[in-house]
């Protein structure tokens, strides 16, 4: 990533396990997060399910084909054959009845039938469109989650860096405090320093040592969280390549960032796809009020022992179906689908407001973080100078030890703020890119 480049390698401390340090760049961290994120795996399954529903909708165009076969075991029925015959001179003999027992076991019947939809009022067509729009919306939703995973990766990466910096700065300060305690102990043993001042210096050193323990604990937590996020062993020692953070030049106004967001934020596109799906669903419901036409064909064969045999019974035809009750049963369905469409339209307007507010905050946060760098640089210089002056005054009995220790703590805070300033700018800029919908493009460009 061009706007986050590291020159100094800072190790993230692992647990007391002898694992070889792993150099980790931001690009590698993001890629591993995308590969191992469980939410994205769920999103992938949802997208696959949505595509399967598109396939199901398309398959409704295919013919319906069914085959059946029946073997029936019967008793020995008595079959009555009724009929008459024409006599001479145009007369007709009365009907006669002949009864006979047949052994008709077994009776074999087979049937094959097929039907193909010709016209369904657009229900199949709009059903396919609705499924396609929803599948695209599902894919776009997954993209939104990808952006969130990338941003979380950047934040976790920077947290690991800041935790490392805290350990380094506090450790340097602790060394100074311990040296002061050593010097004061020598002076106190010679009677040149009040024991109370030695106790104050020792207490300050103890407090800084506690701060170092806390910083190391925070570093371990940050390292563990990063390893879990990346799918690495929990106690893997990491080397973070992120100390030379670049301040990305922002030459765009808030209005320009908003224009980018309107075209790049996939939430807008996802909402539009769902609105199109709702329109297709409304059209499909309306289509159920129209007649449907289908072509059908079949083959039938039967063999009843000693009674009859039917072969080559082929039928073809066209069927017309009209559900009259749909005229009064679909109004409520159309109203429900229209209400869902109106809800999506309202959600789109709400989304527009939300993104504008999110973008405005991200924009101001970035500007503020950039301004803080200059302030922190000046603060470090002021803290160093204040400590130098206070130290000189203390040596000349013009300032108390409390004043000196307070000046030393001020120097520590200023150094910590300066160490974190560039990292905070990087996070703020990543938030701005995410709000504009272009974080992924910038990370991997």
N, C-alpha and C positions, 0 to 999 in steps of 0.2 A: 504494500500500500504506500503510495508516494508521499502521503502527508503524515505518515508515522514511520520514521526510519530510526533505527537505533545504532549508536556507535559504541556505547559502553555496555558491557555485559554485567548484569546484576543477577546473582543467583537467588532464586526463591528457595528458602530453606525447607527441607522435608523433615519428616520424623527421623529419629535416630536410626535410620536404616541406610545401609551403604548402597544406594542406587546411583548409577552414573547420571550426572546432570544432562538434561535434554535442552538443547537450544531451541527456543520456540519463537517464531515470528508471529506477527498479528495475522498474516494471511493463513498460516498453518493453523493457528488457533480457530479462526473462523471456519475453515474447511472441516476441521475435525468436529467442531460443534454441529455443523450442518449434517455431517455423516452420522453422528451418534445421538442427536436429539430425539427423544422419544415422542415428543409432540409432533415432529415432522414425519415420523414413521406412521403415526395415526393419520396425519393429513394425507400421506401417500395412499393409505388404505381407503380413505374416503374418496379420493380422486378415482381410484380404481373401481370402487363401487359405483360412482356416478357414471363412469364410462360404460360399465356393464349395464346400467339402466338405459343408456342410449342404445346399446346393442339390443336390449329387450324390446325397446320401442320400434326399432327398425325391423325386427323379426316379425312384427305383426303384419308386415306386407307379404310375408311368405305364405304359401298354401298350407291349409290344414289337411293333414292326411291321417286317416285312421284305418285300422284293419281289425277285424274281429273274426273269431272262429268259435263254433259251438258244437259240442258233441252231446247229444241228449239220449238217454236211455229211457225207453217207454215200455208200457205194458203191451199186451197184445190187444189192441182196440178192435171193436166191431165197427166197420166203416159202412155207412149206408149210402148207396149211390142212387140218386133220384134222377129221373129223366123221362121223357116221352118221345114218341116218334110220330111222324106224319103218316096217315093212312092214305089209301088210294082214294081218288076223287076229291082230294083237297081236305079230307077230314083229318082229325088229330086224335090219336089214341090217348087215353088218360095217362097221367104220370104213374110210373111204376117205381117200386122201391125194391132194391136188391141189397141184402146184407151179407157181408162176408168178413170173416176174421183174417187179419193180416199180421204177420210177424215183421214188425217194422223197425226193430232194434238193429243197429243204432240209427239216429237221425243226424246227419252232418250238414251244418250250415256255415258258410263263409261269406264275409262281406268286406269290401274295400270301398272307401268313399273319400272324396277330396273336395275341398272348396277353396276358392281364391277370391279375396275381396276385390271388387272392381271400384266401388265408390262407397265411402263411409261418412260422407258429410265433412270430410277433412279431419276426422278424429285421429286417424293414424298420422297424417302429415303434421298436425299441430302437436300431437303427443311426442313425436320425434324432435320437433323444434324445442319444445319445453325441456325435454331431457338434455338436449345439447346445451341450451342456455344454462341450465342448472349445473351441468358438468363443468362448464367454463367458469361459472361463479365459484364452484368448489375449488378449482385449480387456483383461481385468484386469491381465495381465502388462504390457501396454503402458502402463497407468495407473501402475504401479509405476515404470517407467522415466521417465515424465513427471515424477513426484515427484522422482526423482534429478536430472533435468535442471534442474528449478526450483531445487533446493538448490545444484547446481553454479553456477547463474547467480548466486544470492545470494552464494555464496562468492567467485566471480570478481569480482563487483561490489564487494564489501567489500575484496578484495585490491587492487583498483585504487584505492580510496579510501585505504587504509592506505599504499600506495606513494606516493600524492600527499602525504599527511601527512608521511611520512618526508622527502621532498624539501623540504617547507616548513620543518619544524623544524630539519633539519640545515643548510639554507641560512641560517636565522636565526642558528644557533650559529656557523656559519662567519664570518658578518659580525662577530660579537663577537670571535672569535679573531683575525681579520685586523686589527681595530681594536687589539687588545692588542699584536699584533706591531708595528704602527705606533707605538704609544705607547712600547713597550719599545725600539724602534730609536732613537727620539729620546732616551730616557734613557741608552741605551748610548753614543750619540755624545757625550753631555755628561759621560760618566764617572760617571753616577749609578746605573748598573746593570751587574752583571757580565755578560760576554758569554755565559757559560754559561746564565744565565736567559733571555737572548734566544733562544738556540738551543733551549731547552726549549719556549718559547712558539711558536717557528717550527715545531718538530716537531709540536706539538699542532695547529697550524693545518693543517699538511700532512696529518695523519691525518684531520682532520675533512673536508678537501677530498676525500680519497680516499673517505671515507664518503659524501660527497655524490655523487661519481661513481657509486658502487655503487648508491645510492638511485635515481639517475636511470636507471641500467641496469635495475634492478628495475621501475621504473615503465614503462619501454618494453616490457619483457617482459609485464607485466600488461596493458598497453594492447593489445599485439598479440594476446595470448590472448583478450581480450575481443572484439576485432574479428572474429577467426576464429570464435569461438563464435557470434557474432550474425550472421555472414554479411556483415559490412561490409568495406569495403576495408581491407587490412592496416594501412595507415599513417593511417587516419582518426583525427583528433584528437578526443578525447572530453571532454565536460564533465560531471562526475559530480555529481548533485544529492543528496548523501547525508551531509552533515556533521552535521546536527542529528538524530542517532539517538534515537528514543524508546525508553525502557526500558519494555517491555510488562509490565504488572502481572500477576503470576502468582498467582492466588487459588485454585489447585487443588492438591490433594495428589497424591502419586505414584499412589495407588490410583485416584483419579479419572482421571488421565491414562491409566492402564492400562485402565480401563473404556472410555474413548474409543477407544483403540487396538484393543480387541477387536471393536468395531463398525465402525471406519473403515479399518483396515488392509486393503487389497484383497488382500494375500497370503493372508489367511485365506479370503476369498471365493473366490479362484482355486483354492486347495487343495480347498475344498468342491465346486466345480464339477468338478474332476478326479475326485474320489471318486464323484460322481454319474455321470460318464461311465464310470468303471470298473464301477459297478453295471449300467449299461445294457449295457455290453459283455458282462458275465457273462450277463445275461438273453438277449442275442442269441445267444450260444454255446449256451445251453440250448435256445433255440428251434430250433436246427439239428437237434435230436434229435426234433423233432415232424414229422409229415407236412405237406406243402405242397399247396395246392389252387389250380388256375388254370383260367381259361376260355380257350378258343382258338377260332379260326375261320380259314378260308382260302378262297381262290378259285384254281382251277387251270384252265388251258386249254392245249390242245396241237393242233398241226396238222401231220400228216405227209402229204406230198403223195401222192396216189393210194392212200393206205392207210387213214388214219383222221383224224377231227377230233373233238376233245372241247371242248365249251363249257358254260358255266354249271355247272361242277362246284364247288359250294359245300359247305363242311363246317363244322360247329360242334360243340363238345364241351367236356367238362370233364375235366381231367387231375388225377390224384392221384399224388403222388410221395412215397415214403418211403425215405430212405437208412438202411438197417438198420445199416450199418457205423458210423454216427454214435454208436451206443450204446456202442462201445468206443474210438472215435477222438476223442471230445470231452472226456474226463476230464482229459487233460493240459492242454488249452486252458483249461478251467475253472480248473484249479489255477494255471496261469500268470496268468490274469486276476485271480484271488483274491489271489495274491501281490503283484501290482501294486497292488491296492486296499489291502492291508495296509501296503505301503510308503508309500502316500500318507497313510494314517492316522498312521503313525509320523512322517512328515515334518511333518504338521500339529502334532503334539505338540512336535517339535523347533523348529518355527517359533514356537510359543507361547513357549518358553523364550528363544529368540533375541530376540524382540521385547521381552519383559519386561526382558532385560538391556540391550538397546539403549536402551529408554525410560528405565531407571534411570540409565544413564550420561548421557544427554542432559539429564535432569532435574537431576542434580547439577552437570553442567557449566554449565547455565544459572544455577543458584543461585550457583555460584562466580564466574561472570563478573559477576554483579550485585554481589557483595560486593567484587570487585576494584576497582570504580569508586570506592567510598569510600576504599579503601586507596590507590589511585593519586592521588586528589585530595589526600589528606593527604601522600603522598610528595612531590608537587610543591611543596606549601607548605614541607615540611621541607627539600627540596633547595634551594629558593630562599633560605630562611633560613640554611642551612648555607653556601651560597656567599657570602651577604652577610657573615656572621660571619668566614669564612675570608679573604675579601677585605680586611676591616678589619684582621684580624690580620697579613695579609701586608704591608699598608701600614705597620704599626707594628712590623715585624720580629719578629712573634710566631708566624708560620707561614711555611713554605717555599713556594716557587713550585710544587713538586710537589703540596703540599696544596691549593693554589688550583686547579691544573689538574684534580686528581682531583674536587674539588667541582664544577667546571664540567662534567666528564663526567657526574657524578651528576645534575646538573640536566638535561642533555640526555636521559639515559635516562628520567628521570621524566616529562619532557614528551612523549617518544615513547610511553611506556606510557599516559599519560593520553589522548593523541590517538587511540589505537587502542582504548581501553576500551569506548566505546559501540558501536563497530563490532563488537567481539568479542561483546558482548551480543546484538546483532542476529543474528549467525551462530548463536550458541548457542540462541537462541529458535527460529530457523528449523529447527535440528536437532531440537529438541523437537517442533515441529509435524510435521516429517516422520516422526519416530518414532511419533507418535500417528496419522498418516495423514490429517492435515487441512491440510497445508502449502498445497496449491493453493487450497483454499477461503479461507484467510486472505489469501493473496496477492491474489486477485482479488475479494474481497468489497467 
